Amino acid sequence: MKDIGLIGLAVMGQNLALNIARKKYSVSVFNRTPDRTQEFMKNKVKDEEIAAYYDIKSFVESLKKPRKIILMVKAGKPVDEMIQELLPYLDKGDLIIDGGNSYFKDTSRRINELKERGILYLGMGVSGGEAGALHGPSLMPGGSYDAYEMVKEILLKIAAQTEAGPCCTYVGNDSAGHFVKMVHNGIEYAIMQAIAEVYDVLRKVLKLSPEEIGEIFEKWNNGVLNSFLMEISYKIMKYKDKETGKYLVDLILDEAEQKGTGKWTSQTSLDLGIPTPSLNLAVEARTLSFFKEARVELSKKVTKTYPSIKVDKEKVINDLENALLFSVFVSFSQGLWLISEASKAFNYNIDLSEVLRIWKGGCIIRAKILDFLRDIIKENKENVNLLNSEKALSFLMDKIDSIKYITNLTKDFYLPTLVLNSSLDYFLSMIEENLPANLIQAQRDFFGAHTYRRIDKEGIFHTEWEAN
Ligand SMILES: NC(=O)c1ccc[n+]([C@@H]2O[C@H](COP(=O)([O-])OP(=O)(O)OC[C@H]3O[C@@H](n4cnc5c(N)ncnc54)[C@H](OP(=O)(O)O)[C@@H]3O)[C@@H](O)[C@H]2O)c1
């Protein structure tokens, strides 16, 4: 009898199965299309204790009771379909773990539906891509604590290991795990876009080659910006296409795809009323990129007058590093605020410091700056908005002139910087005592009698604006 079962042998499932087996647990695997299973068993499995099954019944019967089954299938309908296929063969007390990028509301629904049948269910965010799945991902399981206890030992062993412990923790109740993974991806979108905008300035304003940009990114990666995304970006810059000998990044079409987690983060932030403009604008930037044909046409119709002034290369590079740090900090700050608000709204009971700890290794947004964020959160656990900390304010104020300079410079050169701009504007909004929202309220009251409050007396007011 096998310790655990895994369904879905695409890139993530294959590597996760190998990871589990290499930690000396026996694994049964199943995939809807048998060819994929055969190929996996033939080409990837060596000495690992992995057994393949080609029908669900024998797959389930091969597992020790209470059974533990990880689903690594495409998010959405396939998860529901797999659950339906499994149900006839499962017993009360068995556990299903959905390791895909499922929408958190689907996970809540599944937890409740399965609870009625006595089946336990965990919604587990898995980050780190192919390499993470194999060598140690960041794992974000959520659901009932009883369910977590059943697989805790395995999860802690297969997760990435850092000096702060394994990158896995019980994230919280209900769909907390998938919620945290969704916001992780929202932050990921924002940081990726901020790096891309910085790259755009380096190539179009300073006219640097990919190799030179790679050198700068590599240097930054040795400092405060040290992170997985910075590391892969410098490696991408230096990579030459085998076929043409040219830098591959220059040959890639500028249309950025998306699978939905970034969009869900934005939609959820709007629903919960928590501002996450940097995360939202990163999604918009990908959407905008898809209008390639229109962009090409429009670019031919306008004349851009570039400034004649010569820019100071060293200053621009230095300010770009600070601007990127500013934007990365603000993106994390927005995402964490969203998580903490959701934790209250949905009774997740999430420990933000633990979330930051398990993002330190394995996952795509792992970064040196996480230690700084954890310090801020440790200061005051109730401080869900990081900006309330003196340390955060001085970190950002230290860099504000740089990001102001860079966002102005990019406009002189007609360059869009949706995430850098929105990070700065978010901060400026948060530190502004008087926003022009008084005029918005007056307009709403003018056309819709929506009423307004006053700063000089209590109460709700309406004015007949054209009565005089
Ligand atoms: N790729 C990444 O870097 C990454 C990182 C973190 C999380 N994730 C998440 O992890 C999950 C797996 O990702 P992936 O990239 O490995 O694979 P994927 O392309 O998202 O999904 C392919 C897998 O789903 C199975 N599948 C699709 N429809 C099915 C259905 N109706 N019934 C049963 N099985 C079905 C496929 O089986 P067939 O072989 O039969 O088609 C295949 O095993 C996804 O939720 C993904 O969002 C991916």
The ligand as an ORCA input file, in Angstrom:
! r2SCAN-3c Opt
* xyz 0 1
  N       3.154     25.340    -14.214
  C       3.500     26.016    -13.135
  O       4.580     26.613    -13.046
  C       2.566     26.049    -11.955
  C       3.010     26.620    -10.759
  C       2.171     26.606     -9.644
  C       0.907     26.055     -9.743
  N       0.487     25.535    -10.920
  C      -0.864     24.935    -10.949
  O      -0.719     23.529    -10.780
  C      -1.720     22.835    -11.549
  C      -1.023     21.909    -12.540
  O      -0.231     22.716    -13.377
  P       0.589     22.169    -14.631
  O       1.223     23.344    -15.269
  O       1.420     21.037    -14.194
  O      -0.550     21.533    -15.552
  P      -1.785     22.178    -16.350
  O      -1.386     22.428    -17.739
  O      -2.395     23.296    -15.578
  O      -2.819     20.937    -16.316
  C      -2.563     19.769    -17.014
  C      -2.950     18.565    -16.194
  O      -4.347     18.611    -15.866
  C      -4.949     17.398    -16.363
  N      -6.335     17.651    -16.753
  C      -6.791     18.654    -17.531
  N      -8.135     18.555    -17.661
  C      -8.515     17.450    -16.962
  C      -9.757     16.847    -16.701
  N     -10.887     17.360    -17.166
  N      -9.774     15.733    -15.921
  C      -8.632     15.224    -15.417
  N      -7.414     15.761    -15.628
  C      -7.360     16.869    -16.384
  C      -4.100     17.014    -17.541
  O      -4.335     15.669    -17.876
  P      -4.100     15.159    -19.398
  O      -2.662     14.760    -19.459
  O      -5.039     14.027    -19.500
  O      -4.432     16.292    -20.307
  C      -2.719     17.273    -16.970
  O      -2.316     16.268    -16.081
  C      -2.563     23.940    -12.210
  O      -3.667     24.245    -11.399
  C      -1.613     25.111    -12.251
  O      -2.307     26.363    -12.302
  C       1.297     25.509    -12.016
*
